[in-house]
Amino acid sequence: LHFPMCLCLPGFASANCSECAGGFYGPTCQKCDCDAHGKCNEGRGGDGRCWCEFWWSGKRCDYNYKPLVQQIGCALGTLVLVGVVAALKMRKPRSSSDERQPLVQGSGDELYTAEP
């Protein structure tokens, strides 16, 4: 016996055209709209949502957020560096006259100030 193949409408596939073709989803086999960095939740039971590769986001997986993360990292690194430099510049430098001074003048058993 020979059974003729069905000629399916666009978006449908299988011997009797009851399934969605690859890249199509839902009961009416609508075309998926994912970017190249996303994988569509396809098939008759699929909802067409895009599952994005790492570093990609957005409804269609068309937004690469890696450059943004790198810029934030650089900005935070710069702020830390600026803070360290500012703290070092604000620190009082020690001079030779900053020797420990006795708290109480006495006969040799003096109490000294703590080191800065």
Long-range contacts (C-beta under 8 A, 24 or more apart in sequence): 18-44, 19-43, 19-44, 20-44, 20-46, 33-60, 34-60, 34-61, 35-60, 35-61, 35-62, 37-61, 37-62, 37-64, 38-62, 92-116
